[in-house]
Amino acid sequence: MEQKKIAILGATGSIGSQALDLVRRHPDRFSAVCLTANRSSEQLFSLVREFRPVAAGLACAPAEIPEDLRSCAWFFGPDCSVRALEAAGADAALCAITGIAGLDAVWTALDVCGQVLLANKEALVTGGDLVTEKARALNKPLLPVDSEHSAIFQCLQGAAGNPIRRLILTASGGALRDWPKERIDAARVEDVLRHPTWSMGRKITVDCATMVNKGLEVIEAHHLFGMPAEQIDVVVHPQSVIHSMVEFRDGAVLAQLGCPDMRGPIGYAMAYPGRLEYDARRLDFAKIASLQFMEPDLQRFPALGYAIEALRAGGAMPIVLNGANEAAVDAFLHGRIPFGRIAEIIRDALDRVPQRPIRCIADVYQADREARACADEIIRRF
């Protein structure tokens, strides 16, 4: 079997690190030809020594490149992932850059790679129809890496053309799932980052605690699978054993189950339509005892409702939602606002930033700038 040349954008993050673990386990099947990171230069240097990629990039340029790594083509600056991708000649790109910062990389990956492995949900939340239309025009697959979307994608392999009634996204509920409203509003950073079932980056862990992450995933599911908001449901499932489900019109429900481990969905995207072995824990159904499901509480976690509202509104609103959320989460992580203000800032931005159609990528970035300016004004006032 010929090696697949893979680019890993966001190589030092949680998704990138787990993808590289799979590359280590299957050196006959994959070579990492492109590795990029934001500012973790020493960590990236170690990875470049190990994997010897063709190209590498850092958004924040280091003082110097170690002499033993200078044979690699290096790129620096905010567009380093785009330029490294163009130079690497990868067959597939795993796009795991957090936030709208990853949109340009996904856009470029569609041009220069045969497959795009999508771990950056914000690229679809903000790029939306522009990204999916380009993928269709180029006949390039967008293979989902988020555990929920991978689960739906796997279930749909058995659809055989049968009509679908709805997609059901499961949510852990985050670190504050059982907290009362007044305690949620005053949660500290260390409380919020204590996720009960998944190990993820800081930003996405905060998004799980507000449940805005599930709202972003509803928008992503809409674009990936062509489903309207009315046919996408969210259910809180604390055990994180069922990763998502598909219900067909005859009432049958297909679910994808597994222990919480992102190497499963990452490996499925990397090897699609095959699967990769790793040291996955087996599900012990006798020990699980019970699986719980409950409706999400939009009084305690209103940001989920705001995201669904933004999807229904369309146009600039999903971009405004995402931009305001990114600004608010950054402010929370840096101690500038309390946790409860995140959802309030999103609400204010959706109310204040004007609606407009999105016809090109420039429109996306204009709406994002307006959302961030609005959020920053609220944050400064606070």
BAVEXTI-128579 format. One record per residue (C-alpha): chain; residue number from 1; x, y, z. Coordinates in Angstrom, 3 decimals. Example, Ala and Ser with C-alpha at 12.3 -4.5 7.8 and 13.67 -1.06 7.14 Angstrom:
! BAVEXTI-128579
["A"; 1; [12.300; -4.500; 7.800]],
["A"; 2; [13.670; -1.060; 7.140]],
This chain:
! BAVEXTI-128579
["A"; 1; [0.000; 0.000; 0.000]],
["A"; 2; [1.368; 3.394; -1.003]],
["A"; 3; [2.061; 5.834; 1.828]],
["A"; 4; [-0.424; 8.675; 2.152]],
["A"; 5; [1.353; 12.021; 2.519]],
["A"; 6; [-0.492; 13.990; 5.171]],
["A"; 7; [-0.253; 17.608; 6.314]],
["A"; 8; [-1.119; 18.254; 9.957]],
["A"; 9; [-2.039; 21.869; 10.570]],
["A"; 10; [-2.086; 22.484; 14.296]],
["A"; 11; [0.411; 19.688; 14.942]],
["A"; 12; [1.137; 20.587; 18.584]],
["A"; 13; [-2.506; 20.774; 19.656]],
["A"; 14; [-4.687; 17.986; 21.000]],
["A"; 15; [-5.971; 16.774; 17.604]],
["A"; 16; [-2.605; 17.150; 15.891]],
["A"; 17; [-0.786; 15.266; 18.651]],
["A"; 18; [-3.225; 12.358; 18.462]],
["A"; 19; [-2.992; 12.278; 14.665]],
["A"; 20; [0.793; 12.051; 14.914]],
["A"; 21; [0.408; 9.171; 17.359]],
["A"; 22; [-1.450; 7.334; 14.584]],
["A"; 23; [1.280; 8.199; 12.071]],
["A"; 24; [3.846; 6.704; 14.480]],
["A"; 25; [1.791; 3.526; 14.780]],
["A"; 26; [1.362; 3.162; 11.001]],
["A"; 27; [4.584; 4.387; 9.349]],
["A"; 28; [3.925; 2.098; 6.387]],
["A"; 29; [0.654; 3.910; 5.641]],
["A"; 30; [1.378; 7.590; 6.416]],
["A"; 31; [4.144; 10.142; 6.242]],
["A"; 32; [3.764; 13.588; 7.799]],
["A"; 33; [5.035; 15.909; 5.059]],
["A"; 34; [3.807; 19.192; 6.559]],
["A"; 35; [3.593; 20.269; 10.214]],
["A"; 36; [2.498; 23.674; 11.462]],
["A"; 37; [1.818; 25.276; 14.830]],
["A"; 38; [1.004; 28.635; 16.348]],
["A"; 39; [3.725; 29.479; 18.870]],
["A"; 40; [4.944; 26.164; 20.346]],
["A"; 41; [8.312; 26.348; 18.590]],
["A"; 42; [10.300; 23.919; 20.768]],
["A"; 43; [7.542; 21.326; 20.552]],
["A"; 44; [7.359; 21.723; 16.776]],
["A"; 45; [11.154; 21.472; 16.485]],
["A"; 46; [10.979; 18.074; 18.229]],
["A"; 47; [8.257; 16.905; 15.863]],
["A"; 48; [10.199; 18.052; 12.796]],
["A"; 49; [13.242; 16.109; 14.035]],
["A"; 50; [11.097; 13.009; 14.429]],
["A"; 51; [8.963; 13.118; 11.273]],
["A"; 52; [11.223; 15.021; 8.852]],
["A"; 53; [8.469; 16.833; 6.927]],
["A"; 54; [9.007; 18.623; 3.635]],
["A"; 55; [7.593; 21.878; 5.052]],
["A"; 56; [6.851; 23.333; 8.472]],
["A"; 57; [5.400; 26.566; 9.754]],
["A"; 58; [5.040; 28.708; 12.865]],
["A"; 59; [2.607; 31.598; 13.133]],
["A"; 60; [4.982; 33.252; 15.636]],
["A"; 61; [8.515; 33.261; 14.225]],
["A"; 62; [11.226; 31.933; 16.595]],
["A"; 63; [14.535; 33.684; 17.177]],
["A"; 64; [16.240; 31.082; 15.004]],
["A"; 65; [15.828; 27.636; 13.474]],
["A"; 66; [18.157; 24.962; 14.872]],
["A"; 67; [20.868; 24.095; 12.388]],
["A"; 68; [19.839; 20.433; 12.123]],
["A"; 69; [16.339; 21.459; 10.955]],
["A"; 70; [17.245; 23.912; 8.211]],
["A"; 71; [16.842; 21.403; 5.397]],
["A"; 72; [13.067; 21.641; 5.976]],
["A"; 73; [11.253; 24.471; 4.185]],
["A"; 74; [10.124; 26.874; 6.936]],
["A"; 75; [7.320; 29.430; 6.781]],
["A"; 76; [6.405; 32.045; 9.366]],
["A"; 77; [3.552; 34.426; 10.038]],
["A"; 78; [-0.253; 34.216; 10.139]],
["A"; 79; [-0.364; 32.561; 6.692]],
["A"; 80; [2.348; 29.984; 7.439]],
["A"; 81; [-0.066; 27.027; 7.146]],
["A"; 82; [-1.255; 28.165; 3.724]],
["A"; 83; [2.278; 28.568; 2.365]],
["A"; 84; [3.552; 25.350; 3.943]],
["A"; 85; [0.601; 23.451; 2.444]],
["A"; 86; [1.349; 24.851; -1.001]],
["A"; 87; [4.963; 23.700; -0.696]],
["A"; 88; [4.445; 20.249; 0.825]],
["A"; 89; [2.646; 18.252; -1.879]],
["A"; 90; [0.383; 16.496; 0.624]],
["A"; 91; [-2.315; 14.040; -0.415]],
["A"; 92; [-4.515; 15.006; 2.550]],
["A"; 93; [-4.623; 17.868; 5.025]],
["A"; 94; [-5.782; 17.482; 8.617]],
["A"; 95; [-7.012; 20.987; 9.423]],
["A"; 96; [-6.931; 21.379; 13.207]],
["A"; 97; [-6.266; 25.104; 13.605]],
["A"; 98; [-8.623; 26.602; 16.175]],
["A"; 99; [-11.150; 29.245; 15.168]],
["A"; 100; [-11.695; 31.269; 12.015]],
["A"; 101; [-7.891; 31.409; 11.761]],
["A"; 102; [-8.168; 27.985; 10.109]],
["A"; 103; [-10.497; 29.071; 7.291]],
["A"; 104; [-7.746; 30.103; 4.853]],
["A"; 105; [-5.967; 26.784; 5.415]],
["A"; 106; [-9.122; 24.783; 4.648]],
["A"; 107; [-9.706; 26.927; 1.549]],
["A"; 108; [-6.138; 26.283; 0.348]],
["A"; 109; [-6.258; 22.579; 1.248]],
["A"; 110; [-9.196; 22.170; -1.118]],
["A"; 111; [-7.002; 23.550; -3.911]],
["A"; 112; [-3.807; 21.595; -3.275]],
["A"; 113; [-4.803; 18.331; -1.538]],
["A"; 114; [-6.961; 15.401; -2.576]],
["A"; 115; [-8.752; 15.192; 0.791]],
["A"; 116; [-9.537; 17.628; 3.602]],
["A"; 117; [-9.841; 16.098; 7.076]],
["A"; 118; [-11.894; 18.692; 8.895]],
["A"; 119; [-11.198; 19.186; 12.605]],
["A"; 120; [-11.783; 22.944; 12.385]],
["A"; 121; [-15.550; 23.384; 12.724]],
["A"; 122; [-15.249; 27.175; 12.558]],
["A"; 123; [-14.191; 26.926; 8.902]],
["A"; 124; [-17.693; 25.642; 8.083]],
["A"; 125; [-19.478; 27.833; 10.641]],
["A"; 126; [-17.973; 30.919; 9.003]],
["A"; 127; [-17.199; 29.748; 5.439]],
["A"; 128; [-20.437; 27.777; 5.211]],
["A"; 129; [-21.800; 27.396; 1.707]],
["A"; 130; [-18.660; 28.938; 0.190]],
["A"; 131; [-16.529; 26.056; 1.484]],
["A"; 132; [-18.989; 23.261; 0.681]],
["A"; 133; [-19.694; 24.625; -2.815]],
["A"; 134; [-15.963; 24.791; -3.539]],
["A"; 135; [-15.510; 21.216; -2.294]],
["A"; 136; [-18.339; 20.025; -4.562]],
["A"; 137; [-17.002; 21.948; -7.556]],
["A"; 138; [-13.543; 20.408; -7.093]],
["A"; 139; [-14.970; 16.979; -6.195]],
["A"; 140; [-12.894; 16.983; -3.006]],
["A"; 141; [-14.254; 15.212; 0.095]],
["A"; 142; [-14.604; 17.025; 3.426]],
["A"; 143; [-14.054; 14.171; 5.893]],
["A"; 144; [-15.272; 15.070; 9.394]],
["A"; 145; [-12.990; 14.635; 12.396]],
["A"; 146; [-15.214; 15.996; 15.185]],
["A"; 147; [-16.406; 12.912; 17.066]],
["A"; 148; [-20.082; 13.813; 16.576]],
["A"; 149; [-19.815; 14.416; 12.845]],
["A"; 150; [-17.615; 11.396; 12.342]],
["A"; 151; [-20.292; 9.347; 14.130]],
["A"; 152; [-23.019; 10.682; 11.837]],
["A"; 153; [-20.803; 10.126; 8.791]],
["A"; 154; [-20.191; 6.520; 9.860]],
["A"; 155; [-23.904; 5.917; 10.443]],
["A"; 156; [-24.728; 7.351; 7.033]],
["A"; 157; [-22.514; 4.719; 5.388]],
["A"; 158; [-25.383; 2.323; 6.150]],
["A"; 159; [-28.165; 4.600; 4.918]],
["A"; 160; [-28.300; 2.999; 1.449]],
["A"; 161; [-30.441; 5.862; 0.164]],
["A"; 162; [-33.107; 5.543; 2.869]],
["A"; 163; [-34.714; 8.876; 3.800]],
["A"; 164; [-33.431; 10.509; 6.982]],
["A"; 165; [-35.751; 12.038; 9.566]],
["A"; 166; [-33.141; 13.757; 11.738]],
["A"; 167; [-29.559; 13.879; 12.952]],
["A"; 168; [-29.045; 13.631; 16.717]],
["A"; 169; [-25.865; 15.214; 18.108]],
["A"; 170; [-24.880; 14.085; 21.590]],
["A"; 171; [-23.312; 16.489; 24.090]],
["A"; 172; [-21.444; 15.707; 27.305]],
["A"; 173; [-22.773; 18.934; 28.826]],
["A"; 174; [-19.285; 20.136; 29.726]],
["A"; 175; [-17.689; 20.736; 33.100]],
["A"; 176; [-20.623; 22.760; 34.451]],
["A"; 177; [-23.415; 20.447; 33.305]],
["A"; 178; [-24.943; 19.975; 36.782]],
["A"; 179; [-24.247; 23.435; 38.212]],
["A"; 180; [-27.062; 25.890; 39.088]],
["A"; 181; [-27.341; 29.071; 36.973]],
["A"; 182; [-25.911; 31.464; 39.560]],
["A"; 183; [-22.874; 29.251; 40.130]],
["A"; 184; [-22.320; 28.812; 36.385]],
["A"; 185; [-22.138; 32.576; 35.870]],
["A"; 186; [-19.300; 32.854; 38.413]],
["A"; 187; [-17.324; 29.757; 37.341]],
["A"; 188; [-13.544; 30.101; 37.398]],
["A"; 189; [-11.222; 29.155; 34.540]],
["A"; 190; [-9.980; 26.093; 36.417]],
["A"; 191; [-13.593; 24.936; 36.943]],
["A"; 192; [-14.463; 25.330; 33.282]],
["A"; 193; [-11.365; 23.505; 32.004]],
["A"; 194; [-12.116; 20.392; 34.071]],
["A"; 195; [-13.990; 18.491; 31.346]],
["A"; 196; [-15.556; 15.269; 32.657]],
["A"; 197; [-14.905; 12.964; 29.690]],
["A"; 198; [-12.723; 14.506; 26.946]],
["A"; 199; [-9.184; 15.939; 26.899]],
["A"; 200; [-9.160; 18.949; 24.563]],
["A"; 201; [-7.646; 22.390; 24.061]],
["A"; 202; [-8.570; 25.326; 26.297]],
["A"; 203; [-10.811; 27.180; 23.865]],
["A"; 204; [-12.951; 24.203; 22.882]],
["A"; 205; [-13.234; 23.146; 26.536]],
["A"; 206; [-14.665; 26.563; 27.385]],
["A"; 207; [-17.018; 26.235; 24.410]],
["A"; 208; [-18.197; 22.892; 25.794]],
["A"; 209; [-18.946; 24.506; 29.153]],
["A"; 210; [-21.103; 27.240; 27.549]],
["A"; 211; [-22.509; 24.622; 25.109]],
["A"; 212; [-21.763; 27.052; 22.289]],
["A"; 213; [-19.567; 24.242; 20.946]],
["A"; 214; [-22.654; 22.111; 20.384]],
["A"; 215; [-24.277; 25.034; 18.599]],
["A"; 216; [-21.254; 25.351; 16.323]],
["A"; 217; [-21.532; 21.626; 15.660]],
["A"; 218; [-25.200; 21.990; 14.687]],
["A"; 219; [-24.133; 24.589; 12.109]],
["A"; 220; [-21.292; 22.339; 10.926]],
["A"; 221; [-23.695; 19.377; 10.591]],
["A"; 222; [-26.053; 21.527; 8.530]],
["A"; 223; [-23.296; 22.230; 6.015]],
["A"; 224; [-21.644; 18.797; 6.018]],
["A"; 225; [-24.832; 16.779; 5.619]],
["A"; 226; [-27.227; 19.240; 3.970]],
["A"; 227; [-29.742; 19.083; 6.847]],
["A"; 228; [-31.909; 22.052; 7.881]],
["A"; 229; [-31.829; 23.194; 11.510]],
["A"; 230; [-35.276; 21.654; 12.094]],
["A"; 231; [-33.838; 18.183; 11.418]],
["A"; 232; [-30.832; 18.455; 13.738]],
["A"; 233; [-31.402; 17.745; 17.434]],
["A"; 234; [-29.105; 17.922; 20.451]],
["A"; 235; [-29.321; 15.586; 23.443]],
["A"; 236; [-27.131; 15.704; 26.557]],
["A"; 237; [-25.463; 12.338; 27.145]],
["A"; 238; [-23.079; 12.539; 30.138]],
["A"; 239; [-21.289; 9.221; 29.544]],
["A"; 240; [-20.041; 10.245; 26.054]],
["A"; 241; [-20.381; 6.641; 24.862]],
["A"; 242; [-22.822; 7.312; 21.997]],
["A"; 243; [-21.126; 9.921; 19.846]],
["A"; 244; [-24.157; 10.762; 17.700]],
["A"; 245; [-27.083; 9.126; 15.913]],
["A"; 246; [-29.108; 9.143; 12.705]],
["A"; 247; [-32.853; 8.512; 12.729]],
["A"; 248; [-34.539; 7.298; 9.554]],
["A"; 249; [-38.138; 7.915; 8.542]],
["A"; 250; [-39.143; 4.382; 9.447]],
["A"; 251; [-38.124; 5.096; 13.057]],
["A"; 252; [-34.877; 3.117; 12.997]],
["A"; 253; [-31.942; 4.826; 14.742]],
["A"; 254; [-28.302; 4.048; 13.981]],
["A"; 255; [-25.753; 5.096; 16.610]],
["A"; 256; [-21.954; 5.041; 16.701]],
["A"; 257; [-20.504; 4.064; 20.090]],
["A"; 258; [-17.018; 3.987; 21.565]],
["A"; 259; [-14.902; 5.048; 24.510]],
["A"; 260; [-14.053; 8.769; 24.458]],
["A"; 261; [-10.838; 8.837; 22.401]],
["A"; 262; [-10.348; 11.214; 19.490]],
["A"; 263; [-7.944; 8.836; 17.767]],
["A"; 264; [-10.990; 6.878; 16.604]],
["A"; 265; [-12.566; 9.635; 14.465]],
["A"; 266; [-9.146; 10.995; 13.451]],
["A"; 267; [-8.060; 7.558; 12.265]],
["A"; 268; [-11.323; 6.970; 10.405]],
["A"; 269; [-10.818; 10.195; 8.446]],
["A"; 270; [-7.134; 9.440; 7.803]],
["A"; 271; [-7.768; 5.896; 6.534]],
["A"; 272; [-11.273; 6.306; 5.040]],
["A"; 273; [-12.911; 4.050; 3.961]],
["A"; 274; [-10.709; 1.806; 6.104]],
["A"; 275; [-9.958; 1.929; 9.831]],
["A"; 276; [-6.762; 2.215; 11.858]],
["A"; 277; [-5.876; 0.039; 14.812]],
["A"; 278; [-4.550; 1.642; 17.990]],
["A"; 279; [-4.696; 0.751; 21.677]],
["A"; 280; [-8.399; 1.616; 21.940]],
["A"; 281; [-10.140; 0.636; 25.141]],
["A"; 282; [-12.935; -1.862; 24.627]],
["A"; 283; [-16.432; -0.860; 25.644]],
["A"; 284; [-17.447; -2.988; 28.618]],
["A"; 285; [-21.238; -2.896; 28.415]],
["A"; 286; [-21.623; -4.767; 31.701]],
["A"; 287; [-19.703; -2.030; 33.511]],
["A"; 288; [-21.456; 0.899; 31.823]],
["A"; 289; [-24.575; 0.100; 33.853]],
["A"; 290; [-26.718; 2.814; 32.255]],
["A"; 291; [-26.726; 5.481; 29.550]],
["A"; 292; [-28.423; 8.779; 30.367]],
["A"; 293; [-30.020; 11.275; 27.999]],
["A"; 294; [-31.662; 14.633; 28.693]],
["A"; 295; [-32.789; 17.756; 26.893]],
["A"; 296; [-30.274; 20.628; 26.936]],
["A"; 297; [-31.219; 23.388; 29.400]],
["A"; 298; [-31.305; 26.621; 27.386]],
["A"; 299; [-31.957; 28.676; 30.518]],
["A"; 300; [-28.618; 27.696; 32.013]],
["A"; 301; [-26.817; 27.394; 28.666]],
["A"; 302; [-28.440; 29.992; 26.363]],
["A"; 303; [-25.532; 30.125; 23.899]],
["A"; 304; [-26.689; 26.848; 22.330]],
["A"; 305; [-30.017; 28.478; 21.500]],
["A"; 306; [-28.259; 31.555; 20.100]],
["A"; 307; [-26.231; 29.348; 17.734]],
["A"; 308; [-29.329; 27.598; 16.399]],
["A"; 309; [-30.975; 31.010; 15.961]],
["A"; 310; [-27.914; 32.192; 13.991]],
["A"; 311; [-28.111; 29.151; 11.711]],
["A"; 312; [-31.774; 29.821; 10.967]],
["A"; 313; [-31.049; 33.500; 10.276]],
["A"; 314; [-28.211; 32.614; 7.900]],
["A"; 315; [-26.186; 35.297; 6.136]],
["A"; 316; [-23.634; 36.928; 8.428]],
["A"; 317; [-25.146; 35.702; 11.682]],
["A"; 318; [-23.161; 32.435; 12.127]],
["A"; 319; [-19.977; 34.445; 11.511]],
["A"; 320; [-21.051; 37.048; 14.070]],
["A"; 321; [-21.813; 34.298; 16.572]],
["A"; 322; [-18.380; 32.750; 16.078]],
["A"; 323; [-16.422; 36.026; 16.127]],
["A"; 324; [-18.126; 37.291; 19.268]],
["A"; 325; [-17.605; 33.942; 20.963]],
["A"; 326; [-13.897; 33.796; 20.097]],
["A"; 327; [-13.386; 37.312; 21.491]],
["A"; 328; [-15.390; 36.563; 24.637]],
["A"; 329; [-13.674; 33.227; 25.349]],
["A"; 330; [-10.245; 34.845; 24.986]],
["A"; 331; [-11.304; 37.590; 27.407]],
["A"; 332; [-12.549; 34.995; 29.919]],
["A"; 333; [-9.365; 32.922; 29.720]],
["A"; 334; [-7.341; 36.092; 30.384]],
["A"; 335; [-9.449; 37.092; 33.379]],
["A"; 336; [-11.096; 40.113; 31.766]],
["A"; 337; [-14.711; 38.961; 32.072]],
["A"; 338; [-16.596; 36.422; 34.203]],
["A"; 339; [-17.813; 33.217; 32.609]],
["A"; 340; [-21.450; 34.313; 32.558]],
["A"; 341; [-20.647; 37.258; 30.294]],
["A"; 342; [-19.664; 35.033; 27.357]],
["A"; 343; [-23.250; 34.223; 26.377]],
["A"; 344; [-24.318; 37.833; 27.008]],
["A"; 345; [-21.645; 39.145; 24.643]],
["A"; 346; [-22.768; 36.697; 21.936]],
["A"; 347; [-26.366; 37.839; 22.385]],
["A"; 348; [-25.426; 41.529; 22.169]],
["A"; 349; [-23.337; 40.974; 19.027]],
["A"; 350; [-26.155; 39.072; 17.280]],
["A"; 351; [-28.513; 41.942; 18.105]],
["A"; 352; [-26.165; 44.777; 17.122]],
["A"; 353; [-24.132; 43.624; 14.104]],
["A"; 354; [-26.147; 44.140; 10.902]],
["A"; 355; [-27.317; 41.158; 8.871]],
["A"; 356; [-25.968; 40.917; 5.324]],
["A"; 357; [-25.531; 38.262; 2.618]],
["A"; 358; [-22.204; 36.416; 2.362]],
["A"; 359; [-21.113; 36.179; -1.257]],
["A"; 360; [-17.323; 35.741; -0.941]],
["A"; 361; [-14.553; 35.131; 1.585]],
["A"; 362; [-13.992; 38.886; 1.939]],
["A"; 363; [-17.577; 39.174; 3.224]],
["A"; 364; [-16.799; 36.510; 5.838]],
["A"; 365; [-13.844; 38.436; 7.218]],
["A"; 366; [-15.753; 41.727; 7.184]],
["A"; 367; [-18.546; 40.212; 9.294]],
["A"; 368; [-15.951; 38.683; 11.621]],
["A"; 369; [-14.234; 42.048; 12.125]],
["A"; 370; [-17.539; 43.709; 12.936]],
["A"; 371; [-18.439; 40.975; 15.433]],
["A"; 372; [-15.088; 41.242; 17.198]],
["A"; 373; [-15.241; 45.033; 17.298]],
["A"; 374; [-18.691; 44.827; 18.869]],
["A"; 375; [-17.561; 42.200; 21.394]],
["A"; 376; [-14.387; 44.139; 22.258]],
["A"; 377; [-16.407; 47.284; 22.916]],
["A"; 378; [-18.630; 45.368; 25.355]],
["A"; 379; [-15.613; 43.756; 27.019]],
["A"; 380; [-13.842; 47.120; 27.484]],
["A"; 381; [-17.000; 48.626; 28.916]],
["A"; 382; [-17.275; 45.787; 31.407]],
